[in-house]
Structure formats: structure tokens, C-alpha cells
Amino acid sequence: MATTISVRIDDDMNTQLEKLSIQTGRPKSELLRDAIKRQLEVNEFQILRQKMMAEGASKGLLVDEDVFREVS
């Protein structure tokens, strides 16, 4: 199921979006969907990374070398 949402962007962002749409031959809505999807994935990764860093720190794994030492 798809949901329609409205997003307000400033004129400069709209100009960039229109230019990219023309350059790529992709509709603005597709470009926006892809951008939102990528940002959601980045946010999900950052949250997971923070959790894993906290868990690693509680086990004394503070830098890459600590991790490499554990897995070697």
C-alpha cells in the first residue's frame, strides 16, 4: 500500500531537484523516494552503530585494534 505525503521545500532545493530530474530522466517523485529511502537507511545504520559501540565499549572494545585482537 502506498501513502501520499506532502513535503514543502524551498525554491533552491526545487530548482536542484528539477535540474536533476531533467539530467537523469527520472521523475522528481522517484528521486525524492530514493533520497528518503537512503536517509532512512543511513539513520538506521547510525542507530545500530551507536548500540554496537556501547556494547563493544562495555566489553573493552574501544578501537579497531581491540576488535582485531579479539577476532584474531
N, C-alpha and C positions, 0 to 999 in steps of 0.2 A: 504494500500500500504506500502511496506517495502522499506527502504533505506539502502544501504550498505555504511558503512564508514570505514576508516582505522584509527587505533589508534596505535601509537608507544609506547611501554612500555619497561622498562629496563629489563635486564636479571633476576634480583632478583624477580621482580614482575611476570614475566613469569613463573619462577620456582614455585612460590607460587600458581599461577593460575593453572598450570599443576597438582600440588600436590592436590589441592582442587578438581579439575576435576576428578582425579582418586579416591579420597576418597568419593566423593558424587555420582560418576557415571553420572555426568551431563557434557555436552559439555562446553568448555570454552566460547563459544559464548553466551550460555544461562546464565552462571554465570556473564558475563560482562553485558548483557542486564539487569539482575536483579539488579546488583550493580549500574548501571547508573539510572535505574528507582527509586531506593531507594534514591539516592543522589538528583535527581531532586525533589522528594517529600520533602526531608529534606530542600532543598533550598526554595521551595515554602512555606513551613511552616514557615521558618525563616523570609521571606519577609512579610508574613501575620502577624506574631507575632510583627514585628517591627512597622507595620502600626497600629495594635491594641494597642500597648504600647503607641505610640504617641497620639492616640485618647484618651486613658484612662488617660494619663498624663494631657491632656488639660482639662479633667473633674475632675482633682484632685485625680484620682485613681492611686496611685504610688506604693502601695504594696498590697499583697494578702489581708491583713486585711481591706484595703479600699474597695476592691471589695466585700468581705464577708459582710461588713457593709451595702453596697448598696443593696445587694440581700436578706438580712435577713429581 
